[in-house]
């Protein structure tokens, strides 16, 4: 069974704000230590995909479509977990390895 991370509290991720109950697909790119701490403190919760409402599924599809490295200048790309990597190909490769 596949699980998805849902915001347990209001979260500021990047420039966006996630309300309680909204999906947080970026969480799978966080360092395991940080992700575990967020789960233990209740900032995110793991919920089976089958239990998502239609609104949550729609938001999840929207967020996953926008998950890509962002160009921050000087040939550097920022990944969803905050790491910066030089070169678009290297950033795309890092994203595919973590998924």
C-alpha positions as CSV (number, residue, x, y, z in Angstrom):
1,X,0.0,0.0,0.0
2,X,1.3,3.4,-1.0
3,X,1.4,6.2,1.5
4,X,1.4,10.0,0.9
5,X,2.5,12.7,3.3
6,X,-0.2,15.1,4.5
7,X,0.3,18.4,6.4
8,X,-0.6,17.9,10.1
9,X,-0.1,21.6,10.8
10,X,0.3,24.7,8.7
11,X,3.6,24.4,6.9
12,X,5.7,26.9,4.9
13,X,7.5,24.9,2.2
14,X,9.6,27.0,-0.1
15,X,7.4,30.0,-1.0
16,X,4.2,28.2,-0.5
17,X,2.0,27.6,2.5
18,X,0.3,24.3,3.1
19,X,-2.8,24.1,5.2
20,X,-3.8,21.2,7.4
21,X,-4.7,18.2,5.3
22,X,-3.0,19.3,2.1
23,X,-0.6,16.8,0.5
24,X,3.2,17.4,0.8
25,X,4.9,15.4,-2.0
26,X,8.2,17.2,-1.4
27,X,8.6,15.4,1.9
28,X,9.9,12.3,0.1
29,X,12.9,14.4,-1.0
30,X,13.7,15.6,2.5
31,X,16.6,14.0,4.4
32,X,15.4,10.8,6.2
33,X,16.3,12.3,9.6
34,X,14.3,15.5,8.9
35,X,11.3,13.6,7.5
36,X,11.2,11.3,10.5
37,X,11.4,14.3,12.9
38,X,8.5,16.0,11.0
39,X,6.4,12.8,11.3
40,X,7.2,12.4,15.0
41,X,6.3,16.0,15.9
42,X,3.0,15.8,13.9
43,X,4.0,18.3,11.2
44,X,3.3,15.7,8.5
45,X,1.2,12.5,8.7
46,X,1.4,9.5,6.5
47,X,-2.0,8.5,5.0
48,X,-2.8,5.7,2.5
49,X,-3.5,7.0,-1.0
50,X,-6.8,5.2,-1.0
51,X,-8.1,7.4,1.9
52,X,-7.5,10.7,0.1
53,X,-10.5,12.9,-0.8
54,X,-11.0,14.0,-4.4
55,X,-9.9,17.5,-3.4
56,X,-6.6,16.1,-1.9
57,X,-6.0,14.0,-5.0
58,X,-6.5,17.0,-7.2
59,X,-4.0,19.1,-5.2
60,X,-1.6,16.2,-5.1
61,X,-1.6,15.9,-8.9
62,X,-1.0,19.7,-9.1
63,X,1.9,19.7,-6.7
64,X,3.5,16.6,-8.3
65,X,3.3,18.3,-11.7
66,X,5.3,21.3,-10.4
67,X,8.0,19.3,-8.7
68,X,11.1,20.0,-10.7
69,X,14.5,21.6,-10.1
70,X,14.4,25.4,-10.1
71,X,17.1,27.5,-11.7
72,X,18.5,29.9,-9.1
73,X,21.2,31.5,-11.3
74,X,24.9,30.8,-12.1
75,X,24.1,27.4,-13.5
76,X,22.8,26.2,-10.1
77,X,19.5,24.4,-9.7
78,X,17.7,24.0,-6.4
79,X,16.0,20.7,-5.6
80,X,12.7,20.4,-3.7
81,X,14.7,19.4,-0.5
82,X,16.7,22.6,-0.7
83,X,20.0,21.2,-2.0
84,X,21.7,23.1,-4.8
85,X,23.4,21.3,-7.7
86,X,25.3,22.7,-10.7
87,X,23.9,21.8,-14.1
88,X,20.4,20.9,-15.3
89,X,21.3,17.4,-16.3
90,X,22.8,16.7,-12.9
91,X,19.7,18.1,-11.1
92,X,17.4,16.0,-13.2
93,X,19.4,12.9,-12.5
94,X,19.4,13.6,-8.7
95,X,15.6,14.0,-8.9
96,X,15.2,10.7,-10.7
97,X,17.5,8.8,-8.3
98,X,15.6,10.0,-5.3
99,X,12.1,9.2,-6.6
